[in-house]
Amino acid sequence: MRKARKAAATPDEVELFRASVSDVTPLPGPGRVRHEPPPPQPVPAQRQRDDRQTLKDSLSHQLPWDAGAESGEELCYLRAGIGTQALRKLRGGHWVIQDELDLHGLTVGDAHALLVVFLNQCLRRGLRCVRVIHGKGLRSKNREPVLKRKVAGWLMRREEILAYCQARPADGGSGAEVELLKG
């Protein structure tokens, strides 16, 4: 059922209304403070560029010039479906290392527990590239790195690890691994 439309006020009605409210004083303003909205969050432009490049690299089927150039001691890993260019860029320091974990001198159990906590925190913080320092094993029995292969195995089992490789000499060399995490 439709409502009936009201007819517009006649000129006599308008004049009568104005005469009846002519001595009325308006209420004072509400006295409210107008708050400006907070500024928008900054756009992480570099991370967006890194993410786009990682996606592009992961879809690429070209083999880079240094594919398979690892020495016998260098550990590296590339998750299935990720392009080899991502590993090459990780080796070359293309992504900024956003955080690191130093496992020097820890037992295997302590190192594993600390690594799990560290990676979970990195994921919550949205980090993409991190370094794990496991040491070169110079003070261990037989002067062999105990944690190096352990860390490599633990990292391969984590779904959020897209790739890792030995750090560049300036970033720890054979005593550290650099990881690329899912975004």
Secondary structure as GFF3:
##gff-version 3
##sequence-region A 1 183
A	DSSP	alpha_helix	11	20	.	.	.	ID=ss1
A	DSSP	alpha_helix	45	59	.	.	.	ID=ss2
A	DSSP	beta_strand	77	78	.	.	.	ID=ss3
A	DSSP	alpha_helix	84	91	.	.	.	ID=ss4
A	DSSP	beta_strand	99	102	.	.	.	ID=ss5
A	DSSP	alpha_helix	108	125	.	.	.	ID=ss6
A	DSSP	beta_strand	129	133	.	.	.	ID=ss7
A	DSSP	three_ten_helix	141	143	.	.	.	ID=ss8
A	DSSP	alpha_helix	146	156	.	.	.	ID=ss9
A	DSSP	beta_strand	161	166	.	.	.	ID=ss10
A	DSSP	three_ten_helix	169	171	.	.	.	ID=ss11
A	DSSP	three_ten_helix	173	175	.	.	.	ID=ss12
A	DSSP	beta_strand	176	181	.	.	.	ID=ss13
###
